[in-house]
């Protein structure tokens, strides 16, 4: 019975490792999103993934065109940031060469923000295309949550390993 169980566990382990190496997916950042409107797709993200209050971070913006997601050569864009439905900051429109725009920014409020990205005078459109994104920040105590989850997972792994190996040692002594 133990041989069958061991072979079954090895089979499951091999099967799961094959599927892990067969596919590779990029990590989707927490503060990342994309919207497709008027023939253009705008992607936004923050770096670090969880921006801290009063510490430098970045907006990462990418603009592509069509359903083939071809990167645009240039665009003009401005950003408005809202907190509790009040406009708290604006980044004036700027002409960008290429399809990426990295903007240094310092968040002042902890919580969810609405970020309006205005794509201005793109080919085939008239005026402004507005994209709205939800971005979150956290205060320094947010790390406590992630540390506690990590410690809990490590404790579970240690207890499971102890139980597994102690049973194995008992069987080998018999």
C-alpha positions, 0 to 999 in steps of 0.5 A: 500500500505504501509503495502505491501511495509513494508511486502516486505521489511521485506521479503527481509531482512529475505531472505538476512539474511538467505543466510548470515547465510547459507554460510560462506566464508573466506576473500581472502586477497588482496596480496594473490595468489596460483599456481598449478604446477608439482603436488604442489600448492604454496599459498602466502600472505602478513601480513598485507594485504597491507604492508607499506614501511619500516615497518615490514611485513610477507610473508606467504607461504603454500605448498600442494601436489596433487589435494587433497591439502594434506600438505607436510611434508617438502620442500626447498624454496627460494624467489626472489623479483623484482621491475621494472624488476630488482632483488632487494632482495633474500631470500636464499633457506631454508629447512622448516619442515612442510607445512608453512613458515612465513618470516619476510620482510621489503618492500623498494619500493611502487608499484607492485613487482614480487615475484618468489618462487622457490620450490626445489627438491620436490619428483617426480620432478627434479630441481626447480619449479618456481612460480611467484606472483604479490605483491603490497605495498602502501605508508602511504597515502594509508590509506586516500583512505580506510578512505574516502571510509569508511566515504562515506559509513557511510554518505550514511547510516546516510542519508538513515536512516534519510530519512527512519525514518523521513518519518516514524515519519511523518506518525505516527503523521498523 
